[in-house]
Each structure stands twice: as structure tokens, then as C-alpha cells.
């Protein structure tokens, strides 16, 4: 029984890490990356649709993203969706494709992005600690119900703490890597 609690908690912790990596991949680090457009949805015949589901998105150069819609009538709506998004990029439309030039980041913008990365990292750590708390509560309930001894409770809490430390250090490494990528000129 305690093993299923531990396994469930570790699964949830690894999902928190995955969510952090996905969120960080959408941050602009001065380099073109198709993942930048993941959060941008276009109104496609009444339903919000991600750009990568209605167009080819390619990165021919380090600072350029090219979006080639399968349906040419969607050039305008895609352009509008990018303008409305918080990307801060201005698309250029030549009638066939949309080009997104990624400008070099200013020092000020880099500092803002690093703060954002640290905030995302802290939120991931909080999620991991909440998962640990839930698992420890489950262990205490098992002990209270007489399903495990006090020694088992302590042992399982130690295992949970080691897992928490492991996942927290993964968050730290992920945040450091992203910071390094952002500060790279």
C-alpha cells in the first residue's frame, strides 16, 4: 500500500517537471524555436486551433520562423493571432508565408526572462512539496488505520523526502540551463 502512494507521488512529481520544461520551452531566448508558437491559438472556423495544427512551422535560420499555412485563407487570422499574443513579435506576410524575425534580446529583457524562469521554477518546487505533503498525509492515515507501523511511517516519509530532494534538484538544473540559454548572447 505505501509503495503505491510513493509511486503515485513520484509520477505526479515527474509530471510537474514535464510541465515546467514545457512552460520554459515557450519562453523566447533570442533564438527561433517552433515551441514559441505553442500557446498561440487561431480562430479556425469557430474553434481555437494551435498554429502547428494548421500550418508548417519551420526554422530555416537561428532568428527566423516561417509559418506556411495549408489553407492560404488563414494567413490573416494567423497573423492577427500572433499580433494579439504576448510574444512581442511582428509577423510579415508575403501572401504565401508568414515570417517571424526574432530580435536579439536586450539586457533588460534577459533579466525579466530570468525572473520569469525563476518564478516558474519556484512554482514547480511548490507543486513538488505539495505532492510530498499529500503522500505524507496518506502515510499518516495508513498508520492511524493500523495498516503500517510507526517505523514504516518514518521509513516511507524518508523515502518521500529523498524523492522530493531529487525532483527539486531536477527543477534547479532545468532552471539553471534555461537561465544560461537566456543569458547567452
Protein Blocks (a to p, Z undefined) as FASTA:
>chain_A
ZZmmmmmmmmmmmmmmmmmmmmmmmpcehiacfklmmmpccdeehiacdfklmcccddfb
fkbccdddfblklmmmmmmmmmmmmnopacddehjaccdddddddfklmmmmmmmmmmmm
mmmmmmmmmmmmmmmmmmmmmmmnopacfklmmmmmmmmmmmmmmmmmmmmmmmmmmmmm
mmpZZ
